[in-house]
Amino acid sequence: MWQDVTFWLFNRHYIMNNEKFHHIILSLKDNLYRLALSIVHDKAEAEDIVQDVFLKLWSKKDEWNAINNAEAYCYRSTKNLALDRLSSRAIRKTESIDPQQEGYSFIDNETPHLHFIRQEERSIIYKCIDELSQNQRLVFQLREIEGLSYNDISNVLDISEDVVKVTLFRARRKMKELLEKYNDKRI
């Protein structure tokens, strides 16, 4: 009888971990990919980073119960691995993210002119994001693009919420200045 109970508990624990991995962690794959891509600016490298994070998490499934916030843990792991890869390969500055490859929904009634304008605006926004400092870019990406809370960003980047708020304020101010500069050039 104890063998049956032990088998049931073991399998129940395994299934809960498997479900947690599929529902919580795998659902973050697109967000983690965008975060990695914003750091390394290389699509294949960003995919590898996310895959490595998933493999690392899966191999440590026995330790999942010790993780308080799985989402923040995933973001932090992705950020750390991306920064490690960036520094180990000495990648300093690469091409900016290609907005066409970013993957956005197609609008059926969009005219070619409107499509061109949106594409140009997106390109300018990504150029401005690339001009932010690395810390500002990370905080801006996590808050404005990924929609994380100040608390989650604080956990992911291992900084205080006040530093997150100040960094985000400076990033927004810099983005406003850069966008105004681009707008002045267009006029």
C-alpha positions in Angstrom: 0.0 0.0 0.0 2.8 2.5 0.9 4.3 1.9 -2.5 1.1 2.9 -4.2 0.9 6.1 -2.0 4.5 6.9 -2.7 4.0 6.3 -6.5 0.9 8.5 -6.4 2.6 11.3 -4.5 5.7 11.1 -6.8 3.6 11.2 -10.0 1.3 14.0 -8.6 4.4 16.1 -7.7 5.8 15.4 -11.2 2.5 16.3 -12.9 2.2 19.6 -10.9 5.7 20.5 -12.0 5.0 19.6 -15.6 1.8 21.7 -15.6 3.6 24.6 -13.9 6.3 24.5 -16.6 3.8 24.4 -19.4 1.3 27.0 -18.1 3.6 29.5 -16.4 7.1 29.2 -17.9 6.4 28.2 -21.5 3.8 30.9 -21.8 6.5 33.5 -21.3 8.6 32.3 -24.3 7.7 35.3 -26.6 8.3 37.8 -23.8 11.6 36.2 -22.9 12.6 36.1 -26.5 11.9 39.8 -27.0 13.9 40.6 -23.8 16.9 38.5 -25.0 16.6 40.1 -28.5 16.6 43.6 -27.0 19.9 42.8 -25.3 21.8 40.8 -27.9 20.2 42.1 -31.1 20.6 38.7 -32.8 17.5 36.5 -33.4 19.3 33.2 -33.4 21.2 34.1 -30.2 18.0 35.2 -28.5 16.3 31.9 -29.4 19.3 30.0 -28.0 19.2 32.0 -24.8 15.5 31.3 -24.3 16.0 27.6 -25.0 18.9 27.5 -22.6 16.9 29.1 -19.9 14.1 26.6 -20.4 16.5 23.7 -20.3 18.1 25.1 -17.2 14.7 25.4 -15.5 13.6 22.0 -16.6 16.7 20.4 -15.3 16.1 22.1 -11.9 12.5 21.1 -11.7 13.1 19.6 -8.2 13.9 23.1 -7.0 10.8 24.9 -8.4 9.0 24.9 -5.0 11.8 27.2 -3.7 11.1 29.8 -6.4 8.6 32.4 -5.1 8.0 34.2 -8.4 8.6 32.0 -11.4 7.9 34.8 -13.9 10.5 37.1 -12.3 12.9 34.2 -12.1 12.6 33.5 -15.8 13.1 37.2 -16.7 16.1 37.4 -14.5 17.6 34.2 -15.9 17.1 35.4 -19.4 18.6 38.8 -18.7 21.6 37.4 -17.0 22.3 34.8 -19.7 21.8 37.4 -22.4 24.3 39.8 -20.7 26.7 36.9 -20.2 26.6 36.0 -23.9 26.9 39.6 -24.8 30.0 40.1 -22.8 31.6 36.7 -23.6 31.3 37.3 -27.3 32.3 40.9 -27.0 29.3 42.1 -29.0 29.3 45.8 -28.6 26.9 47.3 -31.2 24.9 45.3 -33.8 22.1 46.1 -36.2 18.9 47.3 -34.6 15.8 45.1 -34.5 14.2 44.8 -37.9 10.6 46.0 -37.3 9.3 43.8 -40.2 10.6 40.7 -38.5 9.2 41.7 -35.1 5.9 40.1 -36.0 2.8 42.3 -35.8 -0.7 41.6 -36.9 -1.8 42.4 -40.4 -4.6 44.9 -40.8 -6.7 44.1 -43.8 -7.9 47.6 -44.5 -4.5 49.2 -44.1 -3.4 51.2 -47.2 0.1 51.0 -48.5 0.7 54.6 -47.4 -0.5 53.9 -43.9 1.6 50.7 -43.8 4.7 52.6 -44.8 4.0 55.3 -42.2 3.6 52.7 -39.4 6.7 50.9 -40.5 8.7 54.2 -40.5 7.3 55.1 -37.0 8.2 51.6 -35.7 11.7 51.9 -37.1 12.2 55.3 -35.5 11.0 54.0 -32.1 13.5 51.1 -32.3 16.3 53.4 -33.2 15.4 55.6 -30.2 15.3 52.6 -27.9 18.7 51.5 -29.1 20.1 54.9 -28.1 19.1 54.4 -24.5 21.7 53.2 -22.0 21.6 49.5 -21.4 19.9 49.9 -18.0 17.4 52.3 -19.4 16.7 50.0 -22.3 16.1 47.0 -20.1 13.8 48.9 -17.7 11.9 50.5 -20.6 11.6 47.1 -22.4 10.3 45.3 -19.3 7.8 48.1 -18.3 6.6 49.5 -21.6 6.8 46.5 -23.9 6.5 43.5 -21.6 4.1 45.3 -19.2 5.8 44.1 -15.9 5.1 45.9 -12.7 7.7 48.0 -10.9 8.0 45.2 -8.3 8.6 42.5 -10.9 11.2 44.7 -12.7 12.9 45.3 -9.4 13.1 41.5 -8.8 14.3 40.7 -12.3 17.0 43.3 -12.4 17.9 43.0 -8.7 17.5 46.7 -8.0 15.1 48.7 -5.8 11.7 49.9 -7.0 12.9 53.5 -6.5 15.8 52.9 -8.9 13.4 51.3 -11.4 11.1 54.4 -11.2 14.0 56.8 -11.6 15.5 54.8 -14.5 12.2 54.5 -16.2 11.6 58.3 -15.8 14.9 59.0 -17.4 14.3 56.5 -20.2 11.0 58.1 -21.0 12.4 61.6 -20.9 15.3 60.5 -23.2 12.8 58.7 -25.6 10.7 61.9 -25.7 13.8 64.0 -26.6 14.9 61.5 -29.2 11.5 61.2 -30.8 11.2 65.0 -30.9 14.6 65.2 -32.6 13.5 62.6 -35.2 10.2 64.5 -35.7 12.1 67.8 -36.2 14.3 66.1 -38.9 11.2 64.9 -40.7 9.6 68.4 -40.9 
